[in-house]
Amino acid sequence: MNILVTGGAGYIGSHTVRALQQAGYTPIIVDNLSRGHVESIPEGVTFYNMDIADPKLVDIMKDHHIIGVMHFAAHSQVGESMVNPAIYYENNVVGSYHLIESARTAGVKHFVFSSTAAVYGEPEVVPIREDAPLHPTNVYGRTKLMIEEMLSDYSAIYGSTYVALRYFNAAGADPSGTIGEDHHPETHLIPLVLDAARGKREHITVFGTDYNTADGTCVRDYIHVNDLAAAHVLAMDYLRKGGESQVFNLGSGNGFSVKEIIETAKEVTGIDIPVQYGDRRAGDPGTLIASSEKIKNLLGWDSKFSNVADVIKDAWKWHTSHPDGFKSK
């Protein structure tokens, strides 16, 4: 029941490590801490401070009798990927190749991949289904699609099985307040809004108010990080029971506009958050919502924690109890 978790000291990975423990698995973490935080690793969990391309991973997988890999160790900032694509191809594509090949060499058959709904690009139909065209519009999305294609080829030719989970806006924090979101720089809306509520930034900027949405601002699908973690565990259960390789979308099923997020944050925090309005950002679609019907029907997954007020409440608890995030940066 030993699972190798790459990026297990990162945001989604650290929450999934705890979900694996609760489900009876034993997580073994591999993280080079370039963007993760050692404080997020639970006491007693085996941790290797190393890169996913390190050939020593083969021996680690064999020594720990690893039965499956969960892969979270990817760079994930869209804007950064368009400024510095080299690090995205090196880490996301080349690194993932070495990881997948190490798993094959070690005889590990099951692979759960933290992918992204950015593989779809500009959607033609919303909510987005798994059979929608794949036309990523940024380097980040393209690298994730390349990894999915590698996994598909390895599955077809070498007999391994995988699940790729595609989602947009991971948000929130564990309700315990012990772990949460701590990126440098931070680019996600909810922590930025909460930074404005805490006075860490002077205001939150709303980019564009003339979209074809109810209030003119962008609409996104926010999913609680613990719901994502639960889906990864269900995916591994599914593969262990003989399930075929699959791709699943993950979403809350509801879209919330930027204005709605800000208003809900005001209610949760009791603070009148200062807002400024700016022009649209290039490439921002008006509405992005992912359909989760397939994973609900096949694996029985549901978004139990993704009420947007609860998402913001849990995030607020984390940020107020850890005003400077984790100590390690």
N, C-alpha and C positions, 0 to 999 in steps of 0.2 A: 504493500500500500504506500510505497515511497514515491513521491512526485517531485520532480525537479522543477523549480519555479524560477525562471529567469526574470530579472527585474523585480524580484520579490521584496526589495526595499523601497520600491517606488509607490506611487499613489494607489493605483488599482491592484498592483501585485501584493502590497502589504495587507490590504483588506481580504484578498483571496487567500492568502496564507492562513489567516484566522478562520475563514470559512472551511478550508480544507481540514484544519485541525478539528473543528466542530463536527465534520462529517466522518471522522475516523481515519483520515489520511495522515501521512507524515511528510510535511513539506521539507525539501532540501533547497535552500536559496542560493542562487548564483547571481551576483550583482557587482558591477565594478564601481558602484557608488558615484558615477559621474553625474547622475541626476537623482539617485535614491538617497535614503537617510538610514544610517545604521540604527538609529534609535527606534525606527519603526519595526525592527525585527523582534519578534517575541523571544523572551528568555527561554533558552534551551533548544532553540531551533538551529540546526546545523547551517552554517553560512560560509560560502566561499566568495572571497573578494577577488573576482576575476572576470575576464571578458568572455562573452559567449563564443568568440572565435578561438579560444584557447584549446589546443588539442588535448590537454589534460582532462577535458570534460568527458572523454570516452571512458577513462579509468574511473572517474568519479561516478558516472552512471553505473558502471559495472560493480564497483565496490559497494554502492548503496542499493543495488538491485532495483534500480528505478524502473517503474512500470509505465510511466507517462511523463510527458513534458508539458508544462504550461509556459507560454512564451509571452512575456510582457516587455522585454528589454528592447525597446525601440524609441528613437527620437520621434516626437509627435507634434511639433509646432509647425503649422502650415506656413506662417510667414517666414520662419527661419529656413524652412526647406527651400523656399524660393530665392533666398539670399545666399545660402551655403549648401547647395545640393550635395556636395562631395561627402559631407559627414553623414548624410541620409543614405546615400548609396553604400558607403563603407559600413556603417553600423547596421542599418536595417536590412539591406540586401546581402552584402558579403557576410556580415556577421551571422545572419539567419541561415545562410547556406551552410556555414561551418557547423552551426548548432544542429541543423537537420541532419547533416551528414554524420555528425558525432552520434546522434541518436540511432541512426541506421547501423553504424558500426558497432554500437553497444547492444544492438538487438532490441531497442525500445520501439514499440509499435504504435503507441498512442500519442497524439499531439493536439493540444488545444491552443489555438492562436488568437491573441487579442488583436483583431483587425480593426477596421474602421469603415463607417458608412461613407467616408470620403472617396472610396473606390467608385462610387456612382457618379460623382461630379454633379453637374446641374441636373436635377431630376426632371423627368418629363411628366411623371405622375406622382402625386403625394396622397397618402403615405407610400413610401418606397418599399417595394417587395424585393425579395432575393433574386427574382428573374429580371429585374430592371437592367438596362444597358449599363456596362461598366466603362465609364469615360472620366477617370479622375482628372481634375483640372489643376492639380499641384503636385510637386515632387513627392511630398509626404504620402498622398494617396496612391501615387504610382508605385512607390516602394512597397507599400502594403499589398497592393495587387500582385506585384512580382512574387512576394512571399507566398501568397495564396496559390499562385500558379506553380511554384516549386512544390508546395505541399501536395497539390493535385497530381503532379507528375510522379512524385515519390509514391503516392498512394496507388496510382494506377500500375506502376512498374515494379515497385519493391514490396507492395502489399501492406504498407502501413496504413493507418486510418487517422483522420484528423477532423476537427471541427474548427471552423473560422467564425468568430463572433464579430459582427459589424455593428458598431454603435456610434452615436454622435457625441453627446454632451454628458460625460460622466460628471457627477456633482455630489455634494454632501460629504459626510464623514461618518465614521462609526459612532453610534449614539453614545458610546462610553466617553467620547471626547479624547481618547488616548492617541489616536492616529487620525490624520486627515490630509488635506491638500496643501502642499508646500512646494510651489514651482518658482524657479528663478530664471528669467523673469516670469511673472504670472500673466497669463493671457486669457484665462477663462472668466466669463462674465460674473458668475456668482461670487467668487472670492474678490473680484475687483469691486463689485458693489459693496461687499462687506468691508473692504478696506476703506471705502469712502465713509461708511457708517462709523468706522473706528477712528476716523481722522488720519489714516495713514496716507490718504490721497485727498486732494482738495475737493474732487468731485468725480462723478462717473460720467463718461461721455457716451451719448447715444448716437451711433453712426447711421444716419438716414431715418427720416420720418415719413417718406413718401412711397413706401412699399405697398404692394397690393394686399394688405392685411387689414384686420379690423381697426387697428390703431395706427397703422402706417409704419410700425417698426418690425424688425425681423422676428420671425417665429421659429423657435427651436424646441427639440424634444430633449428634456433633461431627465436623466435616469440616475437613481441613487447608486452610489458605488457599491453598497452591499447587495443590491439587486444584481449588479454586474458580477460580483463575486459568486453569488449563488448560481448564476447561469454557467460560469466556468466549471463549477463543481458538478453540476448536472451534466454538462457536456462530457466531462471525464467519466462519470458513471455510465453514460450512454455508450461511449466507446469501449469501456471495459466489458460491457454486457454484449458486445458483438455488433454494435451499431456501425452502419456504413458512414463513410466520409460525408460531411454535410457543411453547408454554410447557413448561418442563422443571423437575422437582424435582431437587434435588441433596442427597445424603446419603451417609454412609459405609455405610449398610445395617445398622448395628449401633447399639443404644442402650446408653448407660452411665449408671448412677445417680450421684447426687452423691457418695455414699459411695465408689463405685468410682473416680471421678475423684480423690478425696482420697487413697485408698490407693495408686493408681498414682503420684500425685505424690510421695508419701512414698518409694516405691521408686526413682523417677527421681532425686530430689534427695538421698536419704539422710538426710532431716530428718523428725523426728517433729512434724508440723504440728498445732498446737493447734486443737481443734474445739469449738464450742459449738452447742447445738441450740435452735431457736426454733420458733414456730408457723408454720403454712402462710402463704404470701402469697396474698392474694386473686387469683384468676384464674389460678393456676399449675396447668395440667393435669398429671396424673400421668405420662403418657408421650407424647412427641412424636418420631416417627421418620418421615422422608420416604422414599418409594419412589423409587429412581433407575432403575428398569428401562427407562423410556421413553428417556432420554438414552443409556443404555448400548446399547440396541438400535439407535437411530437414528443416533447420532453416534459410537459406540464409546468413549465416555468411561468411565473407571473411577477409583475412589478409590485411587490408588497410595500416598499418603502418610498416609492417615487412620487407621492403627493408633494407638489412643489413647496408647500409651506413646511412640510417635514424635512425636505431636502435642505432648505435654507436654515431651518432651526438647528439641524445637526451640524451644518457647516459653521453656523454662528457659535455654537458651543465649542467647537474645535478652535476657531480663530480667537475667541476671547480667552480661552484657557491656555492657549499657546500664542500669545501676541506676536512673537517673532518666529513662529513656526518651530521646526526642529532646530536643535543647536548646530548640527552639522549642515554645512551649506555646499 
